[in-house]
Amino acid sequence: MLIAPSLLASDFGKFAREAQRVARSGADWAHLDIMDGNFVPNISFGPGVVKVVRAQTKMFLDVHLMCSKPEVLLDAFCKAGADQITVHVELADKVSDLLWKIRSLGRKVGLALNPPTAISMVRPYLGMIDTLLVMTVNPGFGGQDFIHEALPKIEKAAVWRAEKSADFHIEVDGGINLTTARECAHAGADVFVSGSDLFQKRSLRRAVAQLRKAVEGARAKTAVAA
């Protein structure tokens, strides 16, 4: 079980300090949402911000490109220090080339899908990726409510993973709190991105520990039931 605080929910006025706080929190990954104002109606970070985070920590940097033209950004984010780069299956005929390019740059490969997108769209690419990111809110803004219709997608991805004896992660992002994280863990998720719910807590370390305990407990119950 991997916990990935989303820096989109951090205090931008103290960004370097917030990155350090994530590094000390006991989390496994730091998640960075990259928005271009086109693929989604908001703009967030660029490679320079990832470089700042990289200078503050050696932890795994999980970079999610919500961008219409990620092909022009891959080199820059690799140089900035990304460990994994995730692109969207909604980019259709670009997807195979993007996944290949990320792998050729020596980075872990992620593929994301939005809530309206059928889970069947990702199946042809499961052998090419390290992480499948199932968005549990519509991307573009933090602080949204969890979309429960995403749970069957997580379950289906977990079935496919077991059938193929594959080892890709199933990551969830959006509206993740103790309750929804348990639901996602029960469905088969193993990477939990949480922004607002973690950063609004006084102690990020305690919040990360509580989230980890919740998802580990949910998975343990699922294993016993099976």
C-alpha positions as YAML, in Angstrom:
chain: A
units: angstrom
residues:
- id: 1
  name: MET
  ca: [0.00, 0.00, 0.00]
- id: 2
  name: LEU
  ca: [1.46, 3.30, -1.11]
- id: 3
  name: ILE
  ca: [0.36, 6.72, 0.11]
- id: 4
  name: ALA
  ca: [0.96, 9.69, -2.19]
- id: 5
  name: PRO
  ca: [0.12, 13.17, -0.87]
- id: 6
  name: SER
  ca: [-0.89, 15.51, -3.70]
- id: 7
  name: LEU
  ca: [1.07, 18.75, -3.62]
- id: 8
  name: LEU
  ca: [-1.76, 20.45, -5.50]
- id: 9
  name: ALA
  ca: [-3.41, 20.80, -2.07]
- id: 10
  name: SER
  ca: [-0.34, 22.21, -0.35]
- id: 11
  name: ASP
  ca: [0.37, 25.83, 0.58]
- id: 12
  name: PHE
  ca: [1.94, 27.28, -2.57]
- id: 13
  name: GLY
  ca: [3.35, 30.16, -0.58]
- id: 14
  name: LYS
  ca: [5.55, 27.69, 1.30]
- id: 15
  name: PHE
  ca: [6.04, 25.17, -1.46]
- id: 16
  name: ALA
  ca: [9.59, 24.04, -0.72]
- id: 17
  name: ARG
  ca: [8.70, 23.65, 2.96]
- id: 18
  name: GLU
  ca: [5.58, 21.70, 2.03]
- id: 19
  name: ALA
  ca: [7.67, 19.34, -0.11]
- id: 20
  name: GLN
  ca: [9.93, 18.78, 2.87]
- id: 21
  name: ARG
  ca: [6.90, 18.12, 5.05]
- id: 22
  name: VAL
  ca: [5.72, 15.44, 2.62]
- id: 23
  name: ALA
  ca: [9.19, 13.89, 2.68]
- id: 24
  name: ARG
  ca: [9.05, 13.68, 6.49]
- id: 25
  name: SER
  ca: [5.46, 12.45, 6.64]
- id: 26
  name: GLY
  ca: [6.11, 8.75, 6.12]
- id: 27
  name: ALA
  ca: [4.38, 8.82, 2.72]
- id: 28
  name: ASP
  ca: [5.75, 6.69, -0.10]
- id: 29
  name: TRP
  ca: [5.32, 8.97, -3.13]
- id: 30
  name: ALA
  ca: [4.81, 12.68, -3.76]
- id: 31
  name: HIS
  ca: [2.13, 13.29, -6.39]
- id: 32
  name: LEU
  ca: [2.25, 16.29, -8.73]
- id: 33
  name: ASP
  ca: [-0.68, 17.19, -10.96]
- id: 34
  name: ILE
  ca: [0.36, 18.98, -14.14]
- id: 35
  name: MET
  ca: [-2.50, 20.89, -15.80]
- id: 36
  name: ASP
  ca: [-2.18, 22.77, -19.08]
- id: 37
  name: GLY
  ca: [-5.42, 24.79, -19.19]
- id: 38
  name: ASN
  ca: [-6.46, 22.82, -22.29]
- id: 39
  name: PHE
  ca: [-6.91, 19.15, -21.43]
- id: 40
  name: VAL
  ca: [-8.39, 20.45, -18.17]
- id: 41
  name: PRO
  ca: [-9.62, 24.01, -17.48]
- id: 42
  name: ASN
  ca: [-6.94, 24.84, -14.95]
- id: 43
  name: ILE
  ca: [-3.19, 25.48, -14.90]
- id: 44
  name: SER
  ca: [-0.92, 24.18, -12.16]
- id: 45
  name: PHE
  ca: [2.76, 23.23, -12.21]
- id: 46
  name: GLY
  ca: [5.55, 23.13, -14.75]
- id: 47
  name: PRO
  ca: [8.90, 21.31, -14.82]
- id: 48
  name: GLY
  ca: [10.46, 24.06, -12.70]
- id: 49
  name: VAL
  ca: [8.20, 23.20, -9.78]
- id: 50
  name: VAL
  ca: [9.05, 19.50, -10.09]
- id: 51
  name: LYS
  ca: [12.72, 20.48, -10.02]
- id: 52
  name: VAL
  ca: [12.13, 22.39, -6.78]
- id: 53
  name: VAL
  ca: [10.48, 19.34, -5.20]
- id: 54
  name: ARG
  ca: [13.27, 17.09, -6.43]
- id: 55
  name: ALA
  ca: [15.79, 19.31, -4.64]
- id: 56
  name: GLN
  ca: [13.89, 18.86, -1.36]
- id: 57
  name: THR
  ca: [13.51, 15.09, -1.33]
- id: 58
  name: LYS
  ca: [14.73, 11.79, -2.72]
- id: 59
  name: MET
  ca: [11.25, 10.26, -2.51]
- id: 60
  name: PHE
  ca: [9.45, 8.90, -5.59]
- id: 61
  name: LEU
  ca: [7.92, 11.71, -7.66]
- id: 62
  name: ASP
  ca: [4.69, 10.68, -9.34]
- id: 63
  name: VAL
  ca: [3.98, 13.19, -12.12]
- id: 64
  name: HIS
  ca: [0.49, 13.16, -13.66]
- id: 65
  name: LEU
  ca: [0.24, 15.01, -16.97]
- id: 66
  name: MET
  ca: [-3.28, 16.29, -17.57]
- id: 67
  name: CYS
  ca: [-2.12, 17.81, -20.82]
- id: 68
  name: SER
  ca: [-3.21, 17.76, -24.46]
- id: 69
  name: LYS
  ca: [0.35, 17.56, -25.81]
- id: 70
  name: PRO
  ca: [2.42, 15.63, -23.27]
- id: 71
  name: GLU
  ca: [4.84, 14.61, -26.01]
- id: 72
  name: VAL
  ca: [6.43, 18.08, -25.87]
- id: 73
  name: LEU
  ca: [6.81, 17.90, -22.08]
- id: 74
  name: LEU
  ca: [8.27, 14.46, -21.40]
- id: 75
  name: ASP
  ca: [11.94, 15.36, -21.71]
- id: 76
  name: ALA
  ca: [11.56, 18.43, -19.51]
- id: 77
  name: PHE
  ca: [9.81, 16.57, -16.71]
- id: 78
  name: CYS
  ca: [12.34, 13.75, -16.85]
- id: 79
  name: LYS
  ca: [15.18, 16.24, -16.52]
- id: 80
  name: ALA
  ca: [13.33, 17.94, -13.66]
- id: 81
  name: GLY
  ca: [13.37, 14.69, -11.68]
- id: 82
  name: ALA
  ca: [10.11, 12.81, -12.30]
- id: 83
  name: ASP
  ca: [10.30, 9.11, -11.40]
- id: 84
  name: GLN
  ca: [6.99, 8.18, -13.01]
- id: 85
  name: ILE
  ca: [5.07, 10.01, -15.70]
- id: 86
  name: THR
  ca: [1.39, 9.34, -16.27]
- id: 87
  name: VAL
  ca: [-0.51, 10.29, -19.43]
- id: 88
  name: HIS
  ca: [-4.18, 9.88, -20.29]
- id: 89
  name: VAL
  ca: [-5.82, 7.13, -22.31]
- id: 90
  name: GLU
  ca: [-8.18, 9.80, -23.68]
- id: 91
  name: LEU
  ca: [-5.31, 10.90, -25.94]
- id: 92
  name: ALA
  ca: [-6.32, 7.94, -28.14]
- id: 93
  name: ASP
  ca: [-3.92, 7.31, -31.01]
- id: 94
  name: LYS
  ca: [-1.06, 9.04, -29.17]
- id: 95
  name: VAL
  ca: [-1.09, 6.63, -26.25]
- id: 96
  name: SER
  ca: [1.19, 3.83, -27.48]
- id: 97
  name: ASP
  ca: [3.91, 6.23, -28.62]
- id: 98
  name: LEU
  ca: [3.72, 8.18, -25.36]
- id: 99
  name: LEU
  ca: [4.06, 5.06, -23.22]
- id: 100
  name: TRP
  ca: [6.99, 3.88, -25.30]
- id: 101
  name: LYS
  ca: [8.68, 7.29, -25.04]
- id: 102
  name: ILE
  ca: [8.33, 7.43, -21.27]
- id: 103
  name: ARG
  ca: [9.85, 3.96, -20.97]
- id: 104
  name: SER
  ca: [12.68, 4.89, -23.33]
- id: 105
  name: LEU
  ca: [13.52, 7.83, -21.06]
- id: 106
  name: GLY
  ca: [14.05, 5.40, -18.20]
- id: 107
  name: ARG
  ca: [10.99, 6.39, -16.18]
- id: 108
  name: LYS
  ca: [8.11, 4.38, -14.77]
- id: 109
  name: VAL
  ca: [5.04, 4.49, -16.99]
- id: 110
  name: GLY
  ca: [1.56, 5.48, -15.88]
- id: 111
  name: LEU
  ca: [-1.75, 5.55, -17.72]
- id: 112
  name: ALA
  ca: [-4.81, 7.42, -16.42]
- id: 113
  name: LEU
  ca: [-8.48, 7.40, -17.29]
- id: 114
  name: ASN
  ca: [-11.18, 9.91, -16.43]
- id: 115
  name: PRO
  ca: [-14.53, 9.04, -14.81]
- id: 116
  name: PRO
  ca: [-16.56, 9.13, -18.07]
- id: 117
  name: THR
  ca: [-14.09, 6.84, -19.88]
- id: 118
  name: ALA
  ca: [-14.82, 3.12, -20.16]
- id: 119
  name: ILE
  ca: [-12.29, 0.90, -18.38]
- id: 120
  name: SER
  ca: [-12.06, -1.19, -21.56]
- id: 121
  name: MET
  ca: [-10.06, 1.64, -23.12]
- id: 122
  name: VAL
  ca: [-7.00, 0.86, -20.99]
- id: 123
  name: ARG
  ca: [-6.96, -2.90, -21.45]
- id: 124
  name: PRO
  ca: [-4.77, -2.95, -24.60]
- id: 125
  name: TYR
  ca: [-2.04, -1.06, -22.73]
- id: 126
  name: LEU
  ca: [-1.87, -2.98, -19.45]
- id: 127
  name: GLY
  ca: [1.25, -4.85, -20.51]
- id: 128
  name: MET
  ca: [3.05, -1.56, -21.15]
- id: 129
  name: ILE
  ca: [2.52, 0.23, -17.84]
- id: 130
  name: ASP
  ca: [3.67, 0.28, -14.22]
- id: 131
  name: THR
  ca: [0.64, 2.13, -12.85]
- id: 132
  name: LEU
  ca: [-3.00, 2.46, -13.86]
- id: 133
  name: LEU
  ca: [-4.48, 5.66, -12.44]
- id: 134
  name: VAL
  ca: [-8.26, 5.52, -12.05]
- id: 135
  name: MET
  ca: [-9.48, 9.07, -11.56]
- id: 136
  name: THR
  ca: [-12.18, 9.16, -8.90]
- id: 137
  name: VAL
  ca: [-13.12, 12.78, -9.63]
- id: 138
  name: ASN
  ca: [-13.23, 14.73, -12.87]
- id: 139
  name: PRO
  ca: [-9.71, 16.13, -13.25]
- id: 140
  name: GLY
  ca: [-8.82, 19.78, -13.10]
- id: 141
  name: PHE
  ca: [-9.54, 20.92, -9.54]
- id: 142
  name: GLY
  ca: [-8.80, 19.72, -6.04]
- id: 143
  name: GLY
  ca: [-11.33, 19.23, -3.25]
- id: 144
  name: GLN
  ca: [-14.03, 17.44, -5.26]
- id: 145
  name: ASP
  ca: [-16.33, 14.71, -3.99]
- id: 146
  name: PHE
  ca: [-15.48, 11.09, -4.71]
- id: 147
  name: ILE
  ca: [-17.33, 9.51, -7.67]
- id: 148
  name: HIS
  ca: [-18.46, 6.07, -6.51]
- id: 149
  name: GLU
  ca: [-19.09, 4.90, -10.06]
- id: 150
  name: ALA
  ca: [-15.30, 4.53, -10.33]
- id: 151
  name: LEU
  ca: [-15.27, 1.54, -7.96]
- id: 152
  name: PRO
  ca: [-16.35, -1.06, -10.57]
- id: 153
  name: LYS
  ca: [-13.49, 0.14, -12.79]
- id: 154
  name: ILE
  ca: [-11.01, -0.52, -9.99]
- id: 155
  name: GLU
  ca: [-12.52, -3.96, -9.47]
- id: 156
  name: LYS
  ca: [-12.30, -4.79, -13.18]
- id: 157
  name: ALA
  ca: [-8.68, -3.62, -13.37]
- id: 158
  name: ALA
  ca: [-7.85, -5.79, -10.36]
- id: 159
  name: VAL
  ca: [-9.44, -8.81, -12.05]
- id: 160
  name: TRP
  ca: [-7.41, -8.23, -15.21]
- id: 161
  name: ARG
  ca: [-4.24, -7.82, -13.15]
- id: 162
  name: ALA
  ca: [-4.84, -11.14, -11.42]
- id: 163
  name: GLU
  ca: [-5.72, -12.92, -14.67]
- id: 164
  name: LYS
  ca: [-2.47, -11.76, -16.28]
- id: 165
  name: SER
  ca: [-0.41, -12.27, -13.11]
- id: 166
  name: ALA
  ca: [0.64, -8.67, -13.74]
- id: 167
  name: ASP
  ca: [2.20, -6.35, -11.21]
- id: 168
  name: PHE
  ca: [1.03, -2.88, -12.25]
- id: 169
  name: HIS
  ca: [-0.23, -0.65, -9.48]
- id: 170
  name: ILE
  ca: [-3.83, 0.51, -9.38]
- id: 171
  name: GLU
  ca: [-3.78, 4.12, -8.23]
- id: 172
  name: VAL
  ca: [-6.75, 6.26, -7.23]
- id: 173
  name: ASP
  ca: [-6.93, 10.04, -7.11]
- id: 174
  name: GLY
  ca: [-9.77, 12.34, -6.15]
- id: 175
  name: GLY
  ca: [-11.87, 12.68, -3.02]
- id: 176
  name: ILE
  ca: [-9.72, 10.19, -1.14]
- id: 177
  name: ASN
  ca: [-10.30, 10.17, 2.62]
- id: 178
  name: LEU
  ca: [-10.40, 7.40, 5.22]
- id: 179
  name: THR
  ca: [-13.82, 6.16, 4.07]
- id: 180
  name: THR
  ca: [-13.30, 6.29, 0.30]
- id: 181
  name: ALA
  ca: [-9.77, 4.92, 0.61]
- id: 182
  name: ARG
  ca: [-11.17, 1.84, 2.36]
- id: 183
  name: GLU
  ca: [-13.68, 1.38, -0.46]
- id: 184
  name: CYS
  ca: [-10.95, 1.68, -3.08]
- id: 185
  name: ALA
  ca: [-8.66, -0.71, -1.20]
- id: 186
  name: HIS
  ca: [-11.47, -3.24, -0.97]
- id: 187
  name: ALA
  ca: [-11.95, -2.91, -4.74]
- id: 188
  name: GLY
  ca: [-8.26, -3.56, -5.42]
- id: 189
  name: ALA
  ca: [-6.41, -0.22, -5.39]
- id: 190
  name: ASP
  ca: [-2.94, -0.09, -3.87]
- id: 191
  name: VAL
  ca: [-1.78, 3.52, -4.42]
- id: 192
  name: PHE
  ca: [-3.79, 6.29, -2.77]
- id: 193
  name: VAL
  ca: [-3.40, 9.91, -3.81]
- id: 194
  name: SER
  ca: [-4.89, 12.31, -1.30]
- id: 195
  name: GLY
  ca: [-4.66, 16.07, -1.27]
- id: 196
  name: SER
  ca: [-7.17, 18.14, 0.64]
- id: 197
  name: ASP
  ca: [-7.92, 15.48, 3.25]
- id: 198
  name: LEU
  ca: [-4.25, 15.09, 4.17]
- id: 199
  name: PHE
  ca: [-3.07, 18.68, 3.98]
- id: 200
  name: GLN
  ca: [-5.97, 20.07, 6.00]
- id: 201
  name: LYS
  ca: [-4.87, 18.00, 8.99]
- id: 202
  name: ARG
  ca: [-2.60, 19.62, 11.55]
- id: 203
  name: SER
  ca: [-0.13, 16.74, 11.46]
- id: 204
  name: LEU
  ca: [0.57, 15.39, 7.98]
- id: 205
  name: ARG
  ca: [2.56, 12.51, 9.46]
- id: 206
  name: ARG
  ca: [-0.38, 11.44, 11.63]
- id: 207
  name: ALA
  ca: [-2.80, 11.82, 8.70]
- id: 208
  name: VAL
  ca: [-0.62, 9.65, 6.46]
- id: 209
  name: ALA
  ca: [-0.36, 7.00, 9.18]
- id: 210
  name: GLN
  ca: [-4.13, 6.98, 9.67]
- id: 211
  name: LEU
  ca: [-4.73, 6.63, 5.93]
- id: 212
  name: ARG
  ca: [-2.23, 3.78, 5.70]
- id: 213
  name: LYS
  ca: [-3.85, 1.99, 8.62]
- id: 214
  name: ALA
  ca: [-7.28, 2.37, 7.01]
- id: 215
  name: VAL
  ca: [-6.28, 0.91, 3.65]
- id: 216
  name: GLU
  ca: [-4.20, -1.88, 5.13]
- id: 217
  name: GLY
  ca: [-7.13, -2.84, 7.34]
- id: 218
  name: ALA
  ca: [-9.49, -2.86, 4.37]
- id: 219
  name: ARG
  ca: [-7.19, -5.06, 2.32]
- id: 220
  name: ALA
  ca: [-6.72, -7.45, 5.23]
- id: 221
  name: LYS
  ca: [-10.48, -7.85, 5.59]
- id: 222
  name: THR
  ca: [-10.79, -8.44, 1.85]
- id: 223
  name: ALA
  ca: [-8.12, -11.14, 1.98]
- id: 224
  name: VAL
  ca: [-9.85, -12.91, 4.87]
- id: 225
  name: ALA
  ca: [-13.21, -12.76, 3.07]
- id: 226
  name: ALA
  ca: [-11.64, -14.27, -0.05]
...
